[in-house]
Amino acid sequence: MPALRLIDRSLAASLHSLAKRSNWASREPGVILVFCIVFLVAVGLLSLVLYRRWMKRKAEKESFETTT
């Protein structure tokens, strides 16, 4: 049985080294902040474009209905 224990320990050590992850986000909080700011700006711009399209379509629809 000693050979099995050695295999189990080496396998466990290698699996532990594969599963061990470092927390990159906690070491680089500035990068995460920039990602969040860029995401918020992108969502804001997208919502502005969609809102303007919606208002343009609504105005065209209203002007069409009043002329007929």
C-alpha positions, 0 to 999 in steps of 0.5 A, a space after each residue: 500500500 505505500 506505493 498507492 499512498 505516494 501516488 495519491 499524495 502526488 496526485 493530490 498535490 498536482 491537483 491542488 496546484 492546478 486548482 489553486 488560483 490567485 485573486 487577480 481582481 483584488 490585486 488590480 482594483 484600478 483595472 476593474 474600476 476602469 472596466 466598470 466605468 467603460 461599461 457604464 459609459 457604453 450602456 449610457 451611450 447605447 440607451 441614448 441612441 435607442 431613446 433617440 431612435 424611439 423618439 424619432 419613430 414616435 414623432 414620425 408616427 404622430 406626424 403621419 397620423 395628423 396629416 391624414 
